[in-house]
Amino acid sequence: MAEDLYIKNKKAYFEYHILDEYTAGIKLLGTEIKSIREGKANVNDAFCTFIGGQLYVRNLHISEYSHGSFYNHEAKRDRVLLLNKKELKKLLTRGEEKGLTIIPLALFISERGFAKLKIALAQGKKIYDKRDTMKERDVKVEMDRAMKR
């Protein structure tokens, strides 16, 4: 199987403080899972929201399947996330707090072949927090360079 398929949201750890992480299943169509297995998905602009008591992921871009016929899917449709009731209730109550949001961190294929989305309850960083993150990254790069010499 394709356990090495792991599509990350690269901006998530820079833009947000991650508070809690969850792994959710996704309700997909046949052509969508085939496109994900080809690695043709993008989670960078995606976000999660509650609609009618269910958690949906929005703006998750899954490209149309190359060999799909007229049954092909819409690239940016809303997709239902599958979590148990306890996790949904916790996310619903915590997600309503000021400044907290639910974001996708990564899309991957599980060992059993199902598509899973790693989501997180997150709080947005301020500009000075982002600057600190950039400074820490620069210091780490400099240290790695010094260690190589």
matplotlib code that plots the C-alpha trace (Angstrom):
import matplotlib.pyplot as plt

x = [0.0, 1.0, 1.8, 4.4, 1.8, 1.6, 0.3, 1.1, -0.2, 3.2, 1.9, 0.0, 2.8, 4.0, 0.5, -1.0, -0.3, -1.5, -3.5, -5.1, -4.7, -7.3, -7.3, -10.6, -11.8, -13.2, -16.3, -15.0, -16.2, -14.4, -12.5, -11.4, -9.6, -7.9, -6.6, -5.4, -3.5, -1.8, -0.8, -3.0, -4.4, -3.7, -4.6, -2.9, -6.0, -8.4, -10.3, -13.0, -16.4, -19.6, -22.7, -25.8, -24.0, -21.5, -17.9, -16.9, -13.6, -13.8, -11.4, -9.6, -8.5, -8.5, -7.7, -10.0, -9.0, -7.2, -9.0, -12.4, -15.4, -18.4, -18.7, -15.6, -15.9, -15.8, -12.3, -13.2, -16.5, -17.3, -16.4, -17.8, -15.2, -15.9, -15.2, -16.9, -19.6, -17.3, -14.6, -17.2, -18.8, -15.4, -14.4, -17.8, -17.5, -13.8, -14.1, -16.7, -14.1, -12.7, -9.6, -9.7, -10.2, -10.0, -7.4, -6.2, -2.6, -2.1, -3.9, -2.7, -3.7, -4.0, -2.6, -6.0, -6.2, -8.6, -7.9, -7.5, -7.1, -5.1, -6.9, -6.0, -7.6, -5.4, -5.0, -3.6, -0.2, 0.5, 3.1, 5.8, 5.2, 5.9, 9.1, 10.2, 9.6, 11.6, 14.5, 14.5, 14.6, 17.5, 19.5, 18.9, 20.1, 23.2, 24.0, 23.6, 26.0, 28.5, 28.3, 29.0, 32.2]
y = [0.0, 3.7, 4.4, 6.9, 9.2, 12.1, 15.5, 18.2, 21.6, 23.3, 26.7, 25.3, 25.2, 28.6, 30.3, 28.6, 27.3, 23.6, 22.7, 19.3, 16.9, 14.4, 11.8, 11.9, 9.8, 11.5, 10.6, 10.5, 9.5, 6.9, 9.3, 11.4, 8.5, 7.6, 11.2, 11.2, 7.9, 9.7, 12.5, 15.2, 17.0, 20.2, 21.0, 24.4, 26.6, 24.1, 24.7, 22.8, 24.0, 22.6, 22.6, 21.0, 19.2, 17.6, 18.6, 19.4, 20.3, 23.1, 24.3, 20.9, 20.7, 17.2, 17.4, 15.6, 12.0, 11.8, 8.6, 9.7, 10.0, 12.3, 10.9, 12.9, 14.9, 18.6, 19.7, 21.9, 20.5, 20.2, 16.8, 15.3, 14.3, 11.2, 11.4, 9.8, 11.8, 12.5, 14.1, 16.0, 17.4, 18.4, 20.2, 21.9, 23.4, 24.3, 25.6, 28.2, 29.8, 33.1, 32.8, 29.0, 27.3, 23.8, 23.3, 20.3, 19.4, 16.4, 14.1, 10.5, 6.9, 4.6, 1.0, -0.3, 1.9, 4.5, 8.3, 10.1, 13.7, 14.8, 17.9, 20.2, 22.6, 25.7, 29.3, 31.9, 33.3, 37.0, 38.6, 38.6, 34.9, 34.3, 36.4, 34.2, 31.1, 32.5, 33.4, 29.9, 28.3, 30.5, 29.7, 26.0, 26.2, 28.1, 25.5, 22.7, 24.4, 25.0, 21.3, 20.2, 22.2]
z = [0.0, -0.2, 3.4, 2.3, 0.8, 3.2, 1.9, 4.5, 5.3, 5.4, 6.6, 9.6, 12.1, 11.1, 11.2, 14.3, 17.8, 17.7, 20.8, 20.1, 17.2, 15.9, 13.0, 11.0, 8.2, 5.1, 3.1, -0.5, -4.0, -6.0, -8.3, -5.3, -3.5, -6.8, -7.2, -3.6, -4.2, -7.2, -4.8, -6.5, -3.4, -1.7, 2.0, 2.3, 2.0, 3.7, 6.9, 8.9, 9.9, 11.5, 9.3, 10.8, 13.6, 11.2, 10.7, 7.1, 5.5, 3.0, 0.2, 0.3, -3.4, -4.9, -8.6, -11.0, -11.7, -15.0, -16.2, -14.9, -17.2, -16.7, -13.2, -12.1, -8.9, -8.3, -7.1, -4.1, -2.8, 0.9, 2.4, 5.6, 8.2, 10.2, 14.0, 16.9, 18.9, 21.8, 19.6, 17.6, 20.8, 22.2, 18.9, 18.7, 22.2, 21.9, 18.4, 19.4, 21.8, 20.6, 18.6, 18.1, 14.7, 13.3, 10.6, 8.6, 9.1, 6.7, 4.4, 4.2, 3.4, 6.4, 6.5, 5.6, 2.5, 3.8, 3.3, 6.7, 7.5, 10.5, 11.9, 14.8, 17.1, 16.7, 17.8, 15.4, 16.0, 16.3, 14.1, 16.8, 17.4, 13.7, 13.9, 16.8, 14.8, 11.9, 14.3, 15.9, 12.4, 11.3, 14.5, 13.9, 10.3, 11.4, 14.1, 11.6, 9.2, 12.0, 13.0, 9.4, 9.3]

ax = plt.figure().add_subplot(projection="3d")
ax.plot(x, y, z, "-o")
ax.set_aspect("equal")
plt.show()
